[in-house]
């Protein structure tokens, strides 16, 4: 009897471990967005930050790419999204109108580019006043 309980426990633990290796089921009515982040040198960018939001600007979120620049955003509701990546101080352009449909996987490539111009926030002129007030 004891042997059956032990064997049953081992079998059950193995069953649970095997189930943990299976991919999580996709939420009903959702899709997946996957992709890769490529740097200005045409190489994948490890651990880049991917920002995404619905095209209406609702619910901005962020995920990180893996060591090979790949990312996966699961459980997205069917909608149009805007996606952007950043890494090593460089950003990609916003990729707009990425349509994610229920039950489908959409893939994008985000290419980081050096800025064509420096944003005004970084070029504000500051004057140095050696006289403390």
C-alpha positions in Angstrom: 0.0 0.0 0.0 2.8 2.4 0.9 4.6 1.6 -2.3 1.5 2.6 -4.3 1.2 5.9 -2.5 4.8 6.7 -3.1 4.6 5.7 -6.8 1.4 7.7 -7.2 3.1 10.7 -5.6 6.1 10.4 -8.0 3.8 10.0 -11.0 1.7 13.0 -9.9 4.8 15.2 -9.4 6.1 14.1 -12.8 2.8 15.0 -14.3 2.9 18.5 -12.8 6.5 19.1 -13.9 5.6 18.1 -17.5 2.6 20.4 -17.4 4.8 23.3 -16.3 6.9 22.9 -19.5 3.9 23.4 -21.7 3.2 26.9 -23.1 0.5 28.8 -21.2 -2.9 28.7 -23.0 -3.7 31.9 -24.8 -6.5 33.9 -23.4 -9.7 33.6 -25.3 -10.0 36.5 -27.8 -6.3 37.4 -27.6 -3.4 37.4 -29.9 0.4 37.5 -29.6 3.0 40.1 -30.8 6.5 38.9 -31.3 9.6 40.4 -32.9 13.2 41.3 -32.7 15.1 44.5 -32.0 18.0 45.3 -34.4 20.6 48.0 -33.7 22.1 50.5 -36.1 24.9 48.0 -36.7 22.3 45.4 -37.9 22.9 43.2 -34.9 20.2 42.1 -32.4 20.0 44.3 -29.3 20.0 42.3 -26.1 17.6 43.4 -23.3 16.1 46.3 -25.3 13.0 47.8 -23.9 9.8 47.5 -26.1 7.1 50.0 -25.4 3.6 49.3 -26.8 0.1 50.7 -26.6 -3.2 50.5 -28.4 -3.4 52.9 -31.3 -5.8 55.0 -29.3 -2.9 55.6 -26.8 -4.6 53.6 -24.1 -2.7 51.4 -21.6 1.0 51.9 -22.5 3.2 49.0 -21.4 6.7 47.8 -21.7 8.6 44.5 -21.9 12.2 43.5 -22.3 13.8 41.6 -25.2 15.9 38.6 -24.3 19.7 38.2 -24.8 19.1 37.7 -28.6 16.9 40.8 -29.0 13.7 38.8 -29.3 10.5 39.6 -27.5 7.0 38.2 -27.1 3.9 40.0 -25.9 1.1 37.5 -25.2 -2.5 37.9 -24.4 -3.2 41.1 -26.4 -6.8 41.8 -27.2 -7.7 42.2 -30.9 -6.7 45.8 -31.7 -4.3 48.0 -33.6 -1.0 48.7 -31.7 1.9 51.1 -31.8 5.3 49.6 -30.9 8.7 51.2 -30.3 12.0 49.9 -28.9 15.0 51.5 -27.2 18.3 50.3 -26.1 21.8 51.6 -25.5 20.5 55.2 -25.7 19.0 54.7 -29.2 15.3 54.5 -30.2 13.3 53.1 -33.0 10.6 54.9 -34.8 7.0 54.1 -33.6 5.7 51.3 -35.8 2.0 52.1 -36.1 -1.1 50.2 -37.1 0.2 46.8 -36.1 -3.0 44.7 -36.2 -3.1 41.9 -33.7 -6.0 39.6 -34.2 -7.5 36.9 -31.9 -5.8 33.6 -32.2 -3.0 34.9 -34.4 0.7 35.8 -33.9 2.0 39.0 -35.5 5.7 39.6 -35.9 7.6 42.9 -36.3 11.2 44.0 -36.6 12.1 47.1 -34.7 15.3 48.9 -36.0 17.1 51.3 -33.6 18.3 54.4 -35.4 20.5 57.3 -34.3 18.4 60.5 -34.0 18.4 62.7 -37.1 18.1 65.7 -34.8 18.5 66.2 -31.1 15.1 66.7 -29.2 14.7 70.2 -27.9 14.6 68.9 -24.3 18.3 68.0 -24.7 19.3 71.3 -26.3 18.0 73.8 -23.8 20.5 76.5 -23.3 21.6 77.0 -19.8 23.5 80.0 -18.6 26.1 79.7 -15.9 25.8 82.4 -13.3 29.0 82.4 -11.1 27.3 84.7 -8.6 25.1 82.8 -6.1 21.8 84.4 -5.3 
